[in-house]
Amino acid sequence: MKKWMYLIAPTVMLGAFLFLYVAESKEAEIKEQAKAAEIAKTKAQEAEKKKIAEEKARLDSAKRAAERAAEDAKREADKIAKREAESKRIQDETEKYLADAAAQSKKISDLELQVEAARKAKDQASREAFDLLKQVERAKVERRNAEIEIARLTEMLARRASDSSMTRMPTPPAPAAK
């Protein structure tokens, strides 16, 4: 029997071990399944949180992109409006200055016509003054010539008269003898 003891004791111990092993392995399997379920639940919660965070980030990113696009569009519209306003102001000023330049050009041409008319009037007046001065000088020359002629004639008459016997004084009578 001692031989069987070597066989029975390990077999009983093996049976006890198997009984305890199966019980513990079922319990471990249940714990492992619970732990796996908990891990899966945690992963699902984390995945849900991650999904929510990603959705939030995507919405926030889309919102910021829309705000940025709206701000860029507003800035571009303001820039275009400012450029158009500046262009209109420049165009208005250009038209104003062109109209002013045309008015000044017309005024210049009118003044040039007046200057030309004044020059012609001045030239005419100068010619008339010169002609009158010429006539005055001619009159002076003719007067001098006339005076010289009168003086010559007077001298000639005076000579003739002095040479003439009628104009001589009779010889004075001789003093009477006493």
Order of alpha helices (4+ residues) and beta strands (2+ residues): alpha
